[in-house]
Amino acid sequence: MPVTHVNIEWPDHKTDQIYSPSSVIEEYFEVGAILTISDFLAKCNAGLSEASERVRLKFGYACTSAQAETFRIKDRCDAFKATENVKILSIK
């Protein structure tokens, strides 16, 4: 269950790194993809929720870091219009 980071560019051209406790997040994003804020947020929520569930199944408890990352991303997305775009730069 390798930790995985999704590197993105926000609509304001600032870069950011999304933390996931599981590589399952790779199933939700593709390098080079351009997503609206609303699509990006939905994929983040689904991917981080699945990643946290994988941690729970393996260790017996959910990943609070994934949950915190979900809240952080939601807060950041709220600064933009739902139709603005996020670009996926890399997944490591």
Secondary structure, DSSP 8 states (H G I E B T S, - for coil): ---EEEEEE-TTS-EEEEEESSGGGGGT--TT-EEEHHHHHHHHHHHHHHHHHHHHHHHSS--HHHHHHHHHHHHHHTTS-TTSEEEEEEE-
